[in-house]
């Protein structure tokens, strides 16, 4: 095999990029911005340090994802980790109160799905390609 031989791909083949598209990243950034705004609006009715922290973290994640900054993945990882830990923290209290109800089970599963799918997606977006290395 000759390492200097031209590639076998046809000229009309489009380049293959397995990284997710940018519009999904923008949609995720809009979701974090929406949740941040929702947390800030909730602060008008109920003062809570947890809501302030959620609004700050989601704002930073939203800005970083919108501008495609690699550091934003660490904020998304932190949000996902805190989401998983809070679900594990409240799970015994939910079970003691007669959980699982159908509506609470669906909400909990959606939160866990979001908490797992978001860091996986962000990892795929910001991973280094073999060409860059």
C-alpha positions as MATLAB code, in Angstrom:
seq = 'XXXXXXXXXXXXXXXXXXXXXXXXXXXXXXXXXXXXXXXXXXXXXXXXXXXXXXXXXXXXXXXXXXXXXXXXXXXXXXXXXXXXXXXXXXXXXXXXXXXXXXXXXXXXXXXXXXXXXXXXXXXXXXXXXXXXX';
ca = [
       0.000    0.000    0.000;
       1.421    3.311   -1.090;
       1.032    6.025    1.623;
       1.411    8.723   -1.038;
      -1.449    7.473   -3.205;
      -4.480    9.747   -3.684;
      -7.637    8.917   -1.722;
     -10.180    6.536   -3.217;
     -13.189    8.800   -2.605;
     -14.977   10.263   -5.584;
     -14.754   13.999   -6.110;
     -18.503   14.512   -5.735;
     -18.664   12.780   -2.324;
     -19.337   15.341    0.431;
     -16.910   15.380    3.337;
     -18.135   13.279    6.240;
     -18.330   14.957    9.614;
     -19.819   12.886   12.425;
     -19.993   15.830   14.837;
     -23.506   17.034   15.673;
     -24.816   20.055   13.873;
     -24.576   23.555   15.277;
     -28.325   24.180   15.386;
     -28.826   21.472   18.021;
     -26.173   23.165   20.152;
     -27.977   26.500   19.709;
     -31.264   24.828   20.685;
     -29.647   23.448   23.830;
     -28.277   26.922   24.616;
     -31.787   28.360   24.202;
     -33.143   25.717   26.582;
     -30.586   26.684   29.224;
     -31.413   30.371   28.659;
     -35.137   29.626   29.044;
     -34.534   27.719   32.274;
     -32.355   30.537   33.568;
     -35.082   33.087   32.825;
     -37.658   30.805   34.454;
     -35.490   30.538   37.580;
     -35.095   34.310   37.720;
     -38.861   34.818   37.356;
     -39.473   32.286   40.111;
     -37.169   34.338   42.337;
     -39.781   37.110   42.272;
     -42.193   34.858   44.183;
     -39.821   32.758   46.234;
     -36.327   33.739   47.332;
     -34.029   30.754   47.244;
     -30.292   30.316   46.976;
     -30.892   27.189   44.890;
     -32.761   29.213   42.257;
     -29.978   31.811   42.133;
     -27.373   29.073   41.635;
     -29.487   27.383   38.937;
     -29.996   30.670   37.104;
     -26.279   31.501   37.219;
     -25.135   28.048   36.080;
     -27.690   27.870   33.285;
     -26.837   31.392   32.119;
     -23.140   30.576   31.925;
     -23.876   27.302   30.100;
     -26.210   29.069   27.690;
     -23.714   31.795   26.812;
     -20.878   29.297   26.414;
     -22.881   26.929   24.232;
     -24.263   29.751   22.092;
     -20.748   31.055   21.442;
     -19.397   27.471   21.004;
     -16.808   27.842   23.733;
     -15.152   24.568   24.812;
     -15.195   25.562   28.508;
     -18.986   25.440   28.475;
     -18.930   21.651   28.447;
     -17.582   21.668   32.010;
     -20.537   23.788   33.131;
     -22.918   21.370   31.398;
     -21.156   18.454   33.119;
     -21.589   20.213   36.472;
     -25.287   20.849   35.824;
     -25.831   17.215   34.848;
     -23.935   15.938   37.868;
     -25.945   18.172   40.214;
     -29.168   17.061   38.521;
     -28.294   13.399   39.046;
     -27.215   13.962   42.641;
     -30.377   15.898   43.473;
     -32.500   13.142   41.956;
     -30.640   10.552   44.062;
     -31.002   12.791   47.147;
     -34.775   13.184   46.763;
     -35.452    9.617   45.629;
     -35.840    8.142   49.167;
     -38.317   10.900   50.108;
     -40.274   10.301   46.901;
     -40.440    6.557   47.548;
     -41.548    7.151   51.149;
     -44.383    9.387   49.946;
     -45.829    6.661   47.744;
     -43.889    7.257   44.555;
     -43.975    6.291   41.675;
     -47.038    8.033   40.433;
     -47.324    7.990   36.671;
     -46.818   11.748   36.280;
     -43.874   11.950   38.680;
     -42.259    8.893   37.147;
     -42.391   10.443   33.700;
     -40.969   13.733   34.962;
     -38.166   11.963   36.813;
     -37.281    9.830   33.825;
     -37.253   12.877   31.555;
     -34.905   14.655   33.966;
     -32.588   11.663   34.072;
     -32.684   11.349   30.290;
     -31.785   15.031   29.960;
     -29.052   14.654   32.562;
     -27.462   11.793   30.625;
     -28.070   12.895   27.029;
     -26.873   16.485   27.422;
     -23.289   15.738   28.542;
     -23.001   12.989   25.930;
     -24.078   15.433   23.219;
     -21.786   18.197   24.478;
     -18.880   15.743   24.613;
     -19.487   14.833   20.980;
     -19.635   18.491   19.972;
     -16.429   19.572   21.674;
     -14.267   16.496   21.281;
     -11.075   16.903   19.346;
     -11.137   15.359   15.922;
      -8.290   13.131   14.834;
      -7.251   15.775   12.290;
      -6.775   18.427   15.005;
      -4.595   16.207   17.181;
];
